Amino acid sequence: MRSSNPVFSRRGFSRDNGYAGFNTAQQPQAGGNPYAQAPTNPYATNPYAQAPTNPYATNPYAQQDTQQGAPQAPARSGVMTIDDVVSRTAITLGTVVAGAVVAWLALPVDAANISKSYGIAIGAALIAFVLAMVQSFKRKPTPALILGYAAFEGVFLGVISSAVTTHVSAGAVPQAVLGTMAVFAGVLIAYKTRLIRVNRRFTGFVMAAAIGFMLLMLVNLLFSAIGGGDGLGFRSGGLGILFGIIGIVLGACFLAMDFKQVEDGITYGAPREESWLAAFGLTMTLVWIYLEALRLISILQGND
């Protein structure tokens, strides 16, 4: 989650007087004892002495006291809760489902209409991608952008799902939905029981793997556009099955990172509007897992 105050000043530090509130002793006056020494601190040379810790120093949402400069505990009004995340995720996913149902019913994929339906689906996917990128670079969540992304993404999913049902397997879509739900439940249980621990190393590895995966898919798409067919074969056959499994595993890792985002936001008292970002991230991850599961099932059943 983003932090509105990521860096804190040291407690009680003053630019001109050193440590504010601790230099109240009188300074030596002119004409006094030139050999007098200030009383020494018997603990100043203790190598094991530790400065008192600030319990809010790692809280990116802690508020700064504008008068005293001391970090305060976050105010509890208007902060993100798990109910906020659940409700906004339900709204976003509901928008995706509604868009998919409309596209499924209004955009047939029979021989006479498949080109038109595919064209609309590709256009919807591009619009959804643009909206997602705009939201990703904004400092604050915009519900209109998030719901717009969900609606256009739903249109794309509806056409693709209808095409797979019509031309590959009638049971592929329910199987992909059940598979997505199973991955979600499994990752949630693993995260809550700490079988999965999201830290900096985990995040770095997942992001590097995802970048490599996407680059390979783009190269495959380029070869497919130039030479026709499946390009380098990453979307069919044995390689297609392997990359489908890798895609689902990456999606599961993104889910764990989403859960970490939600947990940190609730723990540190993130603003309630941040729950829209949590819903946005969860929706994109679930869409990713569904598409990879649908493609994997299509390959497996297409080879039967």
C-alpha positions as CSV (number, residue, x, y, z in Angstrom):
1,M,0.0,0.0,0.0
2,R,1.2,3.5,-0.6
3,S,2.4,5.6,2.3
4,S,1.4,9.2,2.7
5,N,4.2,9.7,5.2
6,P,7.0,7.2,4.6
7,V,9.8,9.0,6.5
8,F,9.7,10.1,10.1
9,S,12.0,12.6,11.8
10,R,13.8,11.5,15.0
11,R,11.7,12.1,18.0
12,G,12.5,15.4,19.7
13,F,15.3,16.4,17.4
14,S,15.9,20.2,17.1
15,R,18.1,21.7,14.4
16,D,19.5,24.4,16.6
17,N,19.6,23.0,20.1
18,G,20.3,19.3,19.6
19,Y,17.7,17.3,21.4
20,A,14.7,19.4,22.3
21,G,13.6,19.1,25.9
22,F,16.9,17.6,27.1
23,N,19.1,20.7,27.1
24,T,17.4,22.6,29.9
25,A,20.6,22.6,32.1
26,Q,22.1,26.1,32.5
27,Q,25.2,26.9,30.5
28,P,28.4,27.9,32.2
29,Q,28.4,31.6,32.9
30,A,31.4,33.9,32.3
31,G,33.6,34.3,35.3
32,G,32.8,30.9,36.7
33,N,35.2,28.1,37.6
34,P,37.3,27.5,34.5
35,Y,38.0,23.9,35.7
36,A,34.5,22.9,36.4
37,Q,33.2,20.0,34.3
38,A,29.7,19.1,33.4
39,P,28.5,16.0,35.2
40,T,29.1,12.9,33.2
41,N,26.5,10.3,32.3
42,P,27.6,7.0,33.9
43,Y,25.7,5.1,31.1
44,A,27.2,7.1,28.2
45,T,29.8,4.5,27.5
46,N,27.6,1.4,27.8
47,P,27.9,-0.3,24.5
48,Y,24.7,-2.3,25.1
49,A,22.5,0.7,25.8
50,Q,19.7,1.0,23.3
51,A,17.6,4.0,22.3
52,P,13.9,3.6,23.1
53,T,12.1,2.4,20.1
54,N,9.1,4.0,18.5
55,P,6.3,1.5,18.0
56,Y,5.0,3.6,15.0
57,A,8.3,4.0,13.2
58,T,7.5,1.2,10.7
59,N,3.9,2.3,10.2
60,P,3.6,4.1,6.9
61,Y,0.2,5.5,7.9
62,A,1.2,7.0,11.2
63,Q,0.4,10.7,11.4
64,Q,2.9,13.3,12.4
65,D,2.2,15.7,15.3
66,T,2.5,19.1,13.6
67,Q,3.3,20.9,16.8
68,Q,5.7,18.5,18.6
69,G,7.0,16.5,15.7
70,A,6.2,13.2,17.3
71,P,4.7,10.3,15.3
72,Q,1.3,9.5,16.7
73,A,-0.8,6.4,16.5
74,P,-3.1,6.4,13.4
75,A,-6.5,7.7,13.9
76,R,-9.0,4.8,13.8
77,S,-11.8,6.7,12.0
78,G,-12.0,6.2,8.2
79,V,-9.4,3.4,8.0
80,M,-9.5,0.3,5.8
81,T,-11.1,-2.8,7.3
82,I,-11.5,-6.3,5.9
83,D,-15.2,-5.6,5.3
84,D,-14.3,-2.7,3.1
85,V,-11.9,-4.9,1.1
86,V,-14.5,-7.7,0.8
87,S,-17.3,-5.4,-0.3
88,R,-15.3,-3.5,-2.9
89,T,-13.8,-6.7,-4.3
90,A,-17.3,-8.2,-4.6
91,I,-18.4,-5.1,-6.5
92,T,-15.5,-5.2,-8.8
93,L,-15.8,-8.9,-9.5
94,G,-19.5,-8.5,-9.9
95,T,-18.9,-5.9,-12.6
96,V,-16.5,-8.4,-14.4
97,V,-19.1,-11.1,-14.3
98,A,-21.9,-8.8,-15.5
99,G,-19.7,-7.6,-18.4
100,A,-18.9,-11.3,-19.3
101,V,-22.6,-12.3,-19.2
102,V,-23.6,-9.4,-21.5
103,A,-20.8,-10.2,-23.9
104,W,-21.6,-13.9,-23.9
105,L,-25.3,-13.2,-24.8
106,A,-24.8,-10.3,-27.2
107,L,-21.6,-11.3,-29.0
108,P,-22.1,-14.8,-30.6
109,V,-19.0,-16.7,-31.8
110,D,-20.6,-18.7,-34.5
111,A,-19.1,-18.8,-38.0
112,A,-21.0,-15.7,-39.1
113,N,-20.2,-13.5,-36.2
114,I,-16.9,-14.7,-34.8
115,S,-14.7,-12.1,-36.5
116,K,-16.8,-9.2,-35.3
117,S,-17.0,-10.6,-31.8
118,Y,-13.3,-11.2,-31.6
119,G,-12.7,-7.6,-32.8
120,I,-14.9,-6.2,-30.1
121,A,-13.2,-8.5,-27.5
122,I,-9.7,-7.3,-28.5
123,G,-10.9,-3.7,-28.4
124,A,-12.3,-4.2,-24.9
125,A,-9.1,-5.8,-23.7
126,L,-7.1,-2.9,-25.0
127,I,-9.3,-0.4,-23.2
128,A,-9.2,-2.4,-20.0
129,F,-5.4,-2.5,-20.3
130,V,-5.2,1.3,-20.7
131,L,-7.6,1.9,-17.7
132,A,-5.5,-0.5,-15.6
133,M,-2.3,1.4,-16.5
134,V,-3.8,4.8,-15.8
135,Q,-5.0,3.6,-12.3
136,S,-1.6,1.9,-11.6
137,F,0.2,5.3,-12.1
138,K,-2.3,7.3,-10.1
139,R,-1.4,8.2,-6.5
140,K,-5.0,7.6,-5.3
141,P,-7.6,5.0,-6.3
142,T,-10.3,6.1,-8.7
143,P,-13.4,3.8,-8.4
144,A,-14.6,4.8,-11.9
145,L,-11.4,3.7,-13.5
146,I,-11.4,0.4,-11.5
147,L,-15.0,-0.4,-12.4
148,G,-14.4,0.6,-16.0
149,Y,-11.5,-1.8,-16.2
150,A,-13.7,-4.5,-14.7
151,A,-16.5,-3.9,-17.2
152,F,-14.3,-4.0,-20.3
153,E,-12.3,-6.9,-18.9
154,G,-15.6,-8.7,-18.4
155,V,-16.5,-8.2,-22.1
156,F,-13.2,-9.7,-23.2
157,L,-13.6,-12.7,-20.8
158,G,-17.2,-13.3,-22.0
159,V,-16.2,-13.6,-25.6
160,I,-13.2,-15.8,-24.9
161,S,-15.2,-18.0,-22.6
162,S,-18.0,-18.3,-25.1
163,A,-15.5,-19.2,-27.9
164,V,-13.8,-21.9,-25.7
165,T,-17.2,-23.4,-24.8
166,T,-18.4,-23.4,-28.4
167,H,-15.3,-24.6,-30.2
168,V,-13.2,-26.5,-27.6
169,S,-15.1,-27.9,-24.6
170,A,-18.5,-27.2,-23.1
171,G,-17.1,-27.8,-19.6
172,A,-14.0,-25.8,-19.8
173,V,-15.4,-22.6,-18.3
174,P,-16.9,-24.1,-15.1
175,Q,-13.7,-26.1,-14.6
176,A,-11.6,-22.9,-15.0
177,V,-13.9,-21.1,-12.5
178,L,-13.6,-23.9,-10.0
179,G,-9.9,-24.0,-10.5
180,T,-9.5,-20.3,-9.9
181,M,-11.6,-20.6,-6.7
182,A,-9.4,-23.6,-5.5
183,V,-6.2,-21.6,-6.1
184,F,-7.7,-18.6,-4.2
185,A,-8.7,-20.8,-1.2
186,G,-5.4,-22.7,-1.2
187,V,-3.2,-19.6,-1.2
188,L,-5.4,-18.0,1.4
189,I,-5.0,-21.0,3.7
190,A,-1.3,-21.2,3.1
191,Y,-0.9,-17.5,3.7
192,K,-2.9,-17.5,7.0
193,T,-0.9,-20.5,8.3
194,R,2.4,-18.9,7.3
195,L,3.3,-21.6,4.8
196,I,3.8,-18.7,2.5
197,R,5.8,-15.7,3.8
198,V,5.8,-12.6,1.6
199,N,9.0,-10.7,2.1
200,R,11.3,-8.6,0.0
201,R,13.1,-11.6,-1.5
202,F,9.8,-13.3,-2.3
203,T,8.5,-10.2,-4.0
204,G,11.6,-9.7,-6.0
205,F,11.7,-13.2,-7.3
206,V,8.0,-13.2,-8.3
207,M,8.4,-9.9,-10.1
208,A,11.5,-11.0,-12.0
209,A,9.7,-14.3,-13.0
210,A,6.6,-12.4,-14.1
211,I,8.6,-10.0,-16.3
212,G,10.4,-13.0,-17.9
213,F,7.1,-14.8,-18.4
214,M,5.5,-11.8,-20.0
215,L,8.5,-11.2,-22.3
216,L,8.4,-14.8,-23.5
217,M,4.7,-14.4,-24.2
218,L,5.2,-11.2,-26.2
219,V,8.0,-12.8,-28.2
220,N,5.7,-15.8,-28.9
221,L,2.9,-13.4,-30.0
222,L,5.3,-11.6,-32.3
223,F,6.4,-14.8,-34.0
224,S,2.8,-15.9,-34.2
225,A,1.8,-12.6,-35.9
226,I,4.7,-12.9,-38.4
227,G,4.8,-16.6,-39.1
228,G,1.3,-17.6,-38.2
229,G,0.3,-20.6,-36.1
230,D,1.4,-20.6,-32.4
231,G,4.7,-18.9,-32.9
232,L,7.3,-20.6,-30.7
233,G,4.8,-23.1,-29.4
234,F,4.3,-21.6,-25.9
235,R,0.6,-21.7,-26.2
236,S,0.0,-25.3,-27.3
237,G,1.3,-28.8,-26.8
238,G,3.7,-29.7,-24.1
239,L,5.2,-26.3,-23.8
240,G,1.8,-24.8,-23.6
241,I,0.9,-27.1,-20.7
242,L,4.2,-26.2,-19.0
243,F,3.7,-22.4,-19.4
244,G,0.1,-22.7,-18.4
245,I,1.2,-24.3,-15.1
246,I,3.8,-21.6,-14.6
247,G,1.2,-18.9,-15.3
248,I,-1.1,-20.3,-12.6
249,V,1.8,-20.6,-10.1
250,L,2.7,-16.9,-10.8
251,G,-0.9,-16.0,-10.3
252,A,-0.9,-17.8,-6.9
253,C,2.2,-15.8,-5.9
254,F,0.5,-12.6,-6.9
255,L,-2.4,-13.6,-4.7
256,A,-0.1,-14.0,-1.7
257,M,1.3,-10.5,-2.4
258,D,-2.3,-9.2,-2.6
259,F,-3.1,-10.7,0.8
260,K,0.0,-9.1,2.2
261,Q,-1.1,-5.8,0.9
262,V,-4.5,-6.1,2.5
263,E,-3.0,-7.3,5.8
264,D,-0.5,-4.4,6.0
265,G,-3.2,-1.9,5.1
266,I,-5.5,-3.0,7.9
267,T,-2.6,-3.4,10.4
268,Y,-1.2,0.1,9.7
269,G,-4.6,1.9,9.4
270,A,-4.6,2.7,5.7
271,P,-7.2,5.1,4.5
272,R,-10.5,3.5,3.6
273,E,-10.2,4.4,0.0
274,E,-7.1,2.1,-0.3
275,S,-9.6,-0.8,-0.2
276,W,-10.3,0.0,-3.8
277,L,-6.7,-0.6,-4.7
278,A,-6.8,-3.9,-2.8
279,A,-10.0,-4.9,-4.8
280,F,-8.3,-3.8,-8.0
281,G,-5.2,-6.0,-7.3
282,L,-7.3,-9.0,-6.3
283,T,-9.5,-8.7,-9.4
284,M,-6.5,-8.5,-11.8
285,T,-4.9,-11.5,-10.2
286,L,-8.0,-13.6,-10.3
287,V,-8.5,-12.7,-14.0
288,W,-5.0,-13.8,-14.7
289,I,-5.5,-17.1,-12.9
290,Y,-8.8,-17.7,-14.7
291,L,-7.3,-17.1,-18.1
292,E,-4.3,-19.3,-17.5
293,A,-6.6,-22.1,-16.1
294,L,-8.9,-21.7,-19.1
295,R,-6.0,-22.0,-21.5
296,L,-4.5,-25.0,-19.8
297,I,-7.9,-26.8,-19.7
298,S,-8.4,-26.0,-23.4
299,I,-5.0,-27.5,-24.3
300,L,-5.5,-30.6,-22.2
301,Q,-9.0,-31.2,-23.6
302,G,-8.0,-30.2,-27.1
303,N,-5.4,-33.0,-27.1
304,D,-7.9,-35.7,-26.1
